[in-house]
């Protein structure tokens, strides 16, 4: 059984790596989510951070521009495939 350390809970100390991994396993959460605040999405993990920021951000113009670039990539891939 995993017991939270009151000091870690109050942010006056931190978990060891071993305890942090165990915490993630018990709570069925991704280590990246705990450490970096990123969802455990394998597809997103393969993308550069700048692209993920655009996808998760609120800038509609950047998202539209990225969607157009990706659509061009898909079309070019089909032509070459």
C-alpha positions as CSV (number, residue, x, y, z in Angstrom):
1,X,0.0,0.0,0.0
2,X,1.2,3.5,-0.9
3,X,1.0,6.1,1.8
4,X,1.5,9.8,1.0
5,X,4.2,11.5,2.9
6,X,2.7,14.5,4.6
7,X,5.8,16.5,3.6
8,X,5.5,15.7,0.0
9,X,1.8,16.4,0.2
10,X,2.5,19.9,1.6
11,X,5.3,20.4,-1.0
12,X,8.0,20.7,1.7
13,X,9.8,17.7,0.3
14,X,9.5,15.5,-2.8
15,X,8.9,11.9,-3.7
16,X,11.8,9.6,-4.6
17,X,11.7,8.4,-8.2
18,X,10.7,4.9,-7.0
19,X,7.7,6.3,-5.0
20,X,6.7,8.6,-7.9
21,X,6.6,5.7,-10.3
22,X,4.6,3.6,-7.8
23,X,2.2,6.6,-7.3
24,X,1.6,6.7,-11.1
25,X,1.0,3.0,-11.3
26,X,-1.5,3.1,-8.4
27,X,-3.4,6.1,-9.9
28,X,-3.2,4.8,-13.5
29,X,-1.6,8.0,-14.7
30,X,1.2,8.8,-17.0
31,X,4.6,9.9,-15.6
32,X,4.7,12.8,-18.1
33,X,1.3,14.0,-16.8
34,X,2.6,14.2,-13.3
35,X,6.0,15.7,-14.1
36,X,5.2,17.9,-17.2
37,X,1.4,18.2,-17.1
38,X,1.1,16.5,-20.5
39,X,-1.4,13.8,-21.2
40,X,-0.1,10.4,-22.0
41,X,-0.9,10.4,-25.7
42,X,1.6,8.4,-27.8
43,X,0.8,10.4,-30.9
44,X,1.3,13.8,-29.2
45,X,4.5,12.5,-27.5
46,X,6.0,12.1,-31.0
47,X,5.4,15.7,-32.0
48,X,7.6,18.6,-31.3
49,X,6.5,20.6,-28.2
50,X,5.7,23.7,-30.4
51,X,3.1,21.7,-32.4
52,X,1.5,20.3,-29.2
53,X,1.3,23.8,-27.8
54,X,-0.5,25.0,-31.0
55,X,-2.9,22.1,-30.8
56,X,-3.6,22.6,-27.1
57,X,-3.6,26.4,-27.3
58,X,-6.4,28.9,-28.0
59,X,-4.9,30.6,-31.1
60,X,-7.4,29.6,-33.8
61,X,-5.2,31.2,-36.6
62,X,-2.2,29.0,-35.7
63,X,-4.4,25.9,-35.4
64,X,-5.9,26.6,-38.9
65,X,-2.5,27.2,-40.4
66,X,-1.2,24.0,-38.9
67,X,-4.3,22.1,-40.2
68,X,-3.6,23.5,-43.7
69,X,0.1,22.4,-43.5
70,X,-0.9,18.9,-42.4
71,X,-3.5,18.6,-45.1
72,X,-0.9,19.5,-47.7
73,X,1.4,16.9,-46.2
74,X,-1.3,14.3,-46.4
75,X,-2.0,15.2,-50.1
76,X,1.7,15.0,-51.0
77,X,2.0,11.7,-49.2
78,X,-0.8,10.2,-51.2
79,X,0.7,11.4,-54.5
80,X,4.0,9.8,-53.7
81,X,2.6,6.7,-52.1
